[in-house]
Amino acid sequence: MERDERQAAPEHIDLKKDEALTLRWGDGRVSRYPVGYLRKMSPSADMRELRSEMDRNPLTVLPTKMGGHEGPIEAASAELVGNYAIRIRFTDGHDTGIFSWGYLRRIDPGEEGAGGHGDG
């Protein structure tokens, strides 16, 4: 486990299923992750591979399961995984991404240089 994966859990977690996940960290930082962004940045193996392929070829075709979903993608549910992560199930059926606190800190869309394609 990478050093930043041991990031302390946020002090406050708020998920608005049709909008965003908002976290307030112990250092006072507030991070807001739109649901669509979280779906795109899922640390699951299949999404890491898809992001890598899209980096190599911007014309990559999205998988049917992801591309065939009707309407906006929302969070169907979420659950804490131990004291190190949150697992989000999306309305398009994707449910294999476990977002560690360190990974979420690293991909914070409000941070300069965020959105990296780390392993999660």
N, C-alpha and C positions, 0 to 999 in steps of 0.2 A: 504494500500500500504506500503510495506516494505521501510525502510529508503533508501536503495541503489537503489530502483526503481525510486527515484526522481533525479537520476544522471542527470547532465546537458547534453544536446545534444552535440554530437561531433562537432568540428569546421569544419571538412571536411568529406564528405561521398563519397566513390567511389565504385561502384558496377560493376565488370566485370562479366557479367551474366554466362559465362562459366568457371569462375575461383574462384573469392572470393569477399567478401565485406571487404573493408578496411576503417577503421575509424581513424581519428586523433582527440584525446581528448584535452580538454583545458589545461591539465597538461603536454602535449607534448607526451604522450604515443600514439603509433600507434598500432592498433590491426588489425590483418588480420584473417578473418574467411573463410576458404574454403567453397564453396557452399554446398558440400556434408555434411560437418560438421554442417552447419546451418540447413540443412534438418533433420539430425539426432537429433539435439538439439532443434528442434522447441518446443516452450513453449505451444503448443496447448494441449488440454486435452487428445486427442487420443495418441499423441506422449509421453506425460508424463506417461500415462498408459503403453504404449509399453516399454518404457525404464525401468519402474519399473518391468514389467514382465520379461524382458531380464536380469535384475539383479538377479531375483529369479531363472530363468531357462534359461541358455545360449543357449538352443536348441529351443527357441521360434521361431515359424514360422512367417516371415514377412507377413503383410496383402497383399492380392493380388494386391491392387492398388499400393502399394509401391514396392513390389517385382516384379511385372509384367511390370514395365516401361522398355522400350527399350532404350539402350544407357545411357550415363552419365546424371545424374540429373543436371539441370542448373536452374538458376533463370530466370523465364519468365518475371517478372516485379517486381517493388517495389514501395511503396508509403509511405510517412511520415504519421504517425498517431499523430495528434496534435504536441506537442513539446516534447513528451516523448517516442516515439517508431517508429519503421519501420515495415511495413508488407511486407513480401516477398511471391510471388507466384512462385511455382516451376513447372518445366515442367512435373512432374509426377501427377499434378493436386492438390497437397496439397497447400492450401492457407488460412488456419485458424490460423496460428501462428503469433502473434504480438510480436515482439522482443523489449522489453523496453530497454532503454539505460542502466539501472541498470543491467538487465539480461545479456545483451551483455558484460558488463564489468566483470560480475561474471563468464561467460563461456569463456572468452578470452583464446584461445588455447596457447597463448604465456605466460600466467601467470601460475606459479606453483600452482597446486591444482585446476586448471580450469576443466571444463567439468562436474561439479556437476549437479545433476538432480533437481535443484531448480524449484520452481513453475513458474518462469518467471514473 
